[in-house]
Amino acid sequence: MPLIDDLQADAAMIASLRREIHAHPELCFQEVHTSDLVARSLTEWGIPIHRGLGKTGVVGIVKSGSSPRAIGLRADMDALPMTEHNRFAHASRFPGRMHACGHDGHTAMLLAAARHLAKHRGFDGTVYLIFQPAEEGGGGAREMIRDGLFDKFPMDAVYGMHNWPGMGAGQFAVCDGPAMASSNEFKITITGRGSHAAQPQNSIDPVPVACQMVQAFQTIVTRNKKPTDAAVISVTMIHTGEATNVVPDTCEIEGTVRTFTLEVLDLIERRMREIAQHTGAAFGASVQFDFHRNYPPTINHTAEVGFLRSVMRELVGEANTLEFEPAMTAEDFSYFLLDKPGAYFVIGNGDGSHRVSGHGMGPCTLHNPNYDFNDGLIAPGAALWVRLAERFLAAG
């Protein structure tokens, strides 16, 4: 693998920063320690910074030459609200907070690239290093845009990278078009009339109403949308009742909807609302239907994907440049791609064999309490960032 010598030389130092971040995980919009570490590191390397976009976001600016062209490289910084099972030295020091998605590693890879770009400046234009807060449900990308990210730092394209457990360490993958799904939540409250369970004729029982709804929602996927359009409707919570001999007054249904297009999402929301309201009416119950749209689908741009693939192939070869299979998970990098051309891609995190003594015994998968980022990715991940910026801003 034709990596970059000084990135490999700096890998241990950057890994220590990554482990410092891992040991001090911070949740959405609370990334004070992390953003301080990022800002301090960039400043020490002579990189001007701007702070405060999206509350705790940091943007580093590396300029070279006179070209007005610019590229944005993004890493997310926040952790998840879960307790870590690992017991190694850099495990989380805070119960209920953990870097279980590798954002500590994403930050480290971009820091490594920033250090190299500032030292060598082998490009003509500007590289904006976007350290983003609150990806895990907070919409930090959206908030940075609202605070003027693209107005203050105009860029021609923006790219984001995520680690991907199970894929070979250091391999890269990208796809054209939809890469991640939209993320949406629903809550349906069915109000009937309670009674003694031995006298159901006196009730309007919300439980069979809920059962009918749950079954009917799946017909939207199988009978209303085109079979070629991907979508998931998952009812994940049903809350009702307090005693076995009481028909309850109310029943709540909650869950999630994932789609790759807004058109399919519009269809699903409309049909779910109609099914919920009409099913309730058929049983004599009233229904409150709430549908909340979180992140839009992450849709890569064709030209930027093609350019990125060429850089990947130059760096790691054809065999290690893979086609990414779109996932029904969600990612707020989608907001960046609504405003700017670009692409979201992944780097393989391996099978978990990189974990040091003291790791938990469970799988090394995303959002798992036994997960840890593979520090062996720091040099190849940073090399991809460097080569992408250099190629995009090639002199002449």
C-alpha positions in Angstrom: 0.0 0.0 0.0 1.7 3.2 -1.1 1.1 5.3 2.0 2.9 8.5 3.0 6.0 8.3 5.1 5.4 11.1 7.6 1.8 9.9 8.2 3.2 6.6 9.2 5.8 8.3 11.4 3.2 10.4 13.1 0.7 7.5 13.5 1.7 6.7 17.1 1.4 10.3 18.2 -2.0 10.7 16.5 -3.1 7.4 18.0 -2.4 8.8 21.5 -4.7 11.7 20.7 -7.3 9.3 19.5 -7.1 7.3 22.7 -7.4 10.6 24.8 -10.6 11.4 22.9 -11.9 7.8 23.4 -11.3 8.0 27.2 -13.2 11.3 27.4 -16.3 10.8 25.3 -18.8 13.6 25.0 -22.4 13.6 23.7 -24.2 15.9 21.2 -23.1 19.5 21.5 -21.1 18.8 24.6 -17.8 18.2 22.9 -15.8 20.8 24.8 -12.8 18.6 25.7 -12.7 17.2 22.2 -13.0 20.5 20.4 -10.4 22.0 22.7 -8.0 19.1 21.8 -8.7 19.6 18.1 -8.3 23.4 18.3 -5.1 23.1 20.3 -3.5 20.6 17.9 -4.4 22.6 14.8 -3.0 25.8 16.3 0.2 24.1 17.3 0.6 23.0 13.7 0.1 26.5 12.4 -3.4 26.0 11.1 -5.8 28.9 11.6 -9.1 27.8 13.2 -12.7 29.0 13.5 -14.8 27.8 16.5 -18.4 27.9 17.5 -20.3 26.7 14.4 -22.8 24.2 15.7 -21.9 25.3 19.2 -18.7 23.1 19.5 -17.6 22.7 15.9 -14.1 23.5 14.8 -13.0 24.4 11.2 -9.3 24.4 10.3 -8.2 26.4 7.2 -5.1 25.3 5.2 -4.3 27.5 2.3 -1.7 27.2 -0.4 -1.1 29.0 -3.7 -3.6 31.4 -5.2 -6.5 29.3 -6.6 -10.0 30.1 -5.3 -10.9 26.5 -5.4 -11.6 24.8 -2.0 -12.5 21.3 -0.7 -14.1 20.4 2.6 -13.1 17.3 4.6 -15.4 16.3 7.5 -14.9 14.3 10.7 -17.6 13.9 13.4 -16.6 14.2 17.1 -19.4 13.1 19.3 -19.9 9.8 21.3 -23.0 7.7 22.2 -25.0 7.5 25.4 -24.0 3.9 26.3 -21.7 2.2 28.8 -18.4 0.7 27.5 -17.6 -2.9 28.3 -13.9 -2.7 27.4 -11.4 -2.5 30.2 -8.2 -1.3 28.4 -6.4 1.8 29.5 -8.1 4.2 27.2 -11.7 2.9 27.9 -14.3 5.6 28.7 -13.9 7.2 32.1 -17.6 8.1 32.2 -20.4 5.5 32.6 -23.1 6.0 30.1 -20.8 7.6 27.5 -18.8 5.8 24.9 -17.1 6.2 21.5 -18.9 3.2 20.1 -19.0 4.4 16.5 -15.4 5.5 15.9 -15.8 9.2 15.8 -12.7 9.4 17.8 -10.9 7.7 15.0 -12.5 9.9 12.3 -11.2 12.9 14.2 -7.8 11.4 14.5 -7.5 10.6 10.8 -8.4 14.1 9.9 -6.0 15.5 12.4 -3.2 13.4 10.9 -4.1 14.7 7.4 -4.2 18.3 8.7 -0.7 18.0 10.1 0.7 16.7 6.8 -1.2 19.2 4.6 0.1 22.1 6.8 3.7 20.9 6.6 3.8 20.2 2.9 1.0 22.3 1.2 1.3 20.3 -2.1 -1.8 21.8 -3.6 -3.2 25.1 -4.9 -6.3 26.3 -3.1 -7.9 25.8 0.3 -8.6 22.8 2.4 -11.3 23.3 5.0 -11.0 20.7 7.9 -14.5 20.3 9.3 -14.7 18.8 12.8 -18.4 18.4 13.4 -20.3 17.9 16.6 -23.6 16.0 17.2 -23.8 13.5 14.4 -25.5 11.0 16.7 -29.0 12.4 16.6 -28.3 16.1 17.1 -28.0 17.2 13.5 -24.7 18.9 14.0 -24.1 19.2 10.2 -27.4 21.0 9.9 -26.5 23.3 12.7 -23.1 24.2 11.3 -24.8 25.1 8.0 -27.3 27.2 9.8 -24.5 29.0 11.6 -22.9 29.9 8.2 -20.4 27.1 7.4 -20.8 27.4 3.6 -21.1 31.2 3.7 -18.0 31.7 5.8 -16.0 28.9 4.1 -17.2 28.5 0.5 -16.1 25.2 -1.0 -16.6 23.4 -4.3 -17.1 20.0 -2.8 -17.3 18.2 0.6 -16.4 14.6 1.6 -17.0 12.5 4.7 -15.5 9.2 5.8 -16.7 6.6 8.3 -15.1 3.4 9.5 -16.8 0.1 8.6 -16.3 -3.0 10.8 -16.2 -6.3 8.9 -14.6 -4.8 5.8 -10.9 -5.4 5.4 -8.8 -2.9 7.3 -7.6 -0.1 5.1 -9.9 -1.0 2.2 -12.2 1.8 0.9 -15.7 1.6 -0.5 -18.1 4.1 -2.0 -21.3 4.1 -4.1 -23.0 6.5 -6.4 -26.5 7.8 -5.4 -28.1 6.8 -2.1 -25.5 5.5 0.5 -27.5 5.9 3.7 -31.2 6.1 4.4 -33.4 8.8 5.9 -34.1 8.4 9.6 -37.7 9.1 10.8 -39.7 8.3 13.9 -43.4 7.8 14.6 -45.6 7.7 17.7 -49.3 6.7 17.5 -51.6 7.1 20.5 -54.8 5.1 20.4 -57.5 6.1 22.9 -60.3 3.8 23.5 -62.4 3.0 26.6 -61.1 0.8 29.5 -63.1 -1.8 31.3 -62.9 -4.9 33.4 -61.2 -7.6 31.2 -64.1 -10.0 32.0 -66.5 -7.5 30.6 -64.9 -6.5 27.3 -68.3 -5.5 25.8 -68.1 -2.3 27.9 -64.8 -1.3 26.4 -63.2 0.0 23.2 -60.1 -2.0 23.4 -57.0 -0.2 21.9 -54.9 -3.4 21.9 -56.5 -5.1 18.9 -56.6 -1.7 17.1 -52.8 -1.5 17.6 -52.4 -5.1 16.3 -54.4 -4.4 13.2 -52.2 -1.2 12.5 -48.9 -3.0 12.9 -49.9 -5.7 10.4 -51.4 -3.2 8.0 -48.3 -1.0 8.0 -46.3 -3.8 6.3 -48.7 -3.7 3.4 -47.3 -0.3 2.6 -43.9 -1.8 2.0 -45.3 -4.8 0.0 -48.3 -3.3 -1.8 -48.1 0.5 -2.0 -44.5 1.3 -3.0 -42.6 -0.1 -6.0 -40.7 -3.3 -5.2 -37.5 -1.7 -6.4 -37.7 1.2 -3.9 -36.1 0.3 -0.6 -37.9 1.1 2.6 -38.2 -0.2 6.2 -41.1 0.3 8.6 -40.2 -1.1 12.1 -42.6 -0.9 15.0 -40.2 -1.2 17.9 -42.3 -0.3 21.0 -45.9 -0.9 22.1 -46.9 0.4 25.5 -50.2 -0.3 27.1 -51.9 -1.6 30.2 -51.1 -1.9 33.9 -52.9 -5.1 35.0 -53.9 -8.4 33.5 -57.6 -8.0 34.3 -58.0 -4.5 33.0 -58.7 -3.5 29.4 -56.6 -0.3 29.1 -57.8 3.1 27.9 -54.8 3.8 25.7 -52.1 2.1 23.7 -49.0 3.7 22.2 -47.1 2.5 19.2 -43.6 3.8 18.3 -41.0 3.0 15.7 -38.9 4.1 12.8 -39.1 4.5 9.0 -36.1 4.4 6.7 -36.1 5.2 3.0 -33.6 6.2 0.3 -35.8 8.8 -1.3 -38.0 11.6 0.0 -40.7 10.5 -2.5 -41.0 7.1 -0.9 -40.9 8.7 2.5 -43.8 11.0 1.6 -45.8 8.0 0.4 -45.1 6.0 3.6 -46.0 8.9 6.0 -49.3 9.5 4.1 -50.3 5.9 4.0 -49.4 5.3 7.7 -51.5 8.3 8.7 -54.5 7.1 6.7 -54.2 3.5 8.0 -53.9 4.6 11.6 -56.8 7.1 11.5 -59.2 4.8 9.5 -58.3 1.7 11.6 -59.0 3.6 14.8 -62.3 4.9 13.4 -63.4 1.4 12.4 -63.1 0.3 16.0 -64.6 3.4 17.5 -61.2 4.6 18.9 -59.5 8.0 18.4 -56.0 8.2 17.1 -53.2 10.8 17.4 -50.5 10.3 14.7 -47.2 12.0 15.1 -44.4 11.6 12.5 -41.0 13.2 13.0 -38.4 13.4 10.2 -34.9 13.3 11.4 -32.1 13.0 8.9 -32.7 13.0 5.1 -31.1 10.3 2.9 -27.4 10.6 2.2 -27.1 10.8 -1.6 -23.7 10.9 -3.2 -23.0 12.9 -6.3 -22.0 11.1 -9.4 -19.0 13.2 -10.5 -17.5 13.4 -7.0 -17.9 9.7 -6.5 -16.0 9.0 -9.8 -13.2 11.4 -8.8 -13.0 9.8 -5.3 -12.8 6.3 -6.8 -9.9 7.3 -9.0 -8.0 8.6 -5.9 -8.8 5.4 -4.0 -7.5 3.2 -6.8 -4.3 5.2 -7.0 -3.7 4.8 -3.3 -4.8 1.2 -2.5 -5.4 -0.4 -5.9 -8.4 -1.7 -7.7 -8.8 -4.8 -5.5 -9.1 -2.6 -2.3 -11.5 -0.1 -3.9 -14.9 -1.6 -3.3 -18.5 -0.9 -4.1 -20.4 0.1 -0.9 -23.7 -1.6 -0.4 -26.2 1.2 0.7 -27.2 0.8 4.3 -30.5 1.6 6.0 -28.6 3.4 8.8 -28.7 7.2 8.7 -26.0 9.9 8.7 -26.3 13.7 9.1 -23.6 14.2 6.4 -26.7 14.1 4.3 -27.3 17.8 5.1 -23.9 18.7 3.6 -24.8 16.9 0.4 -28.0 18.7 0.1 -26.1 22.0 -0.2 -22.8 20.9 -1.8 -21.6 18.2 -4.3 -19.6 15.5 -2.6 -19.5 11.9 -1.4 -19.7 9.9 1.8 -17.5 6.8 1.9 -16.1 4.1 4.3 -12.8 2.7 5.3 -12.7 -0.9 6.5 -12.1 -1.3 10.3 -11.3 -5.0 10.1 -12.7 -7.9 12.1 -11.9 -6.7 15.6 -8.6 -8.6 15.9 -6.8 -5.3 16.4 -8.3 -4.8 19.9 -5.7 -4.9 22.7 -5.9 -6.9 25.9 -8.8 -5.9 28.1 -11.4 -5.5 25.4 -14.9 -6.8 26.0 -15.7 -10.2 24.7 -18.5 -9.1 22.4 -18.2 -8.2 18.7 -16.3 -5.1 17.4 -19.3 -3.7 15.6 -20.7 -0.1 15.5 -22.9 0.9 18.4 -21.6 -2.1 20.4 -20.2 -1.7 24.0 -17.2 -3.9 22.9 -16.2 -1.7 19.9 -12.9 0.1 19.5 -11.5 2.0 16.5 -8.6 0.4 14.7 -5.6 2.7 15.1 -4.0 0.9 12.1 -6.4 3.0 9.9 -4.9 6.3 10.9 -2.1 6.4 8.3 -4.2 5.0 5.4 -7.2 7.1 6.3 -5.2 10.3 6.5 -3.4 9.3 3.3 -6.7 9.2 1.5 -7.6 12.6 2.8 -4.3 14.0 1.7 -4.3 12.6 -1.8 -8.0 13.6 -2.3 -7.2 17.2 -1.3 -4.0 17.3 -3.4 -5.7 15.8 -6.5 -8.8 18.0 -6.1 -6.6 21.1 -5.8 -3.9 20.1 -8.2 -1.8 23.0 -9.4 -2.3 24.0 -13.0 
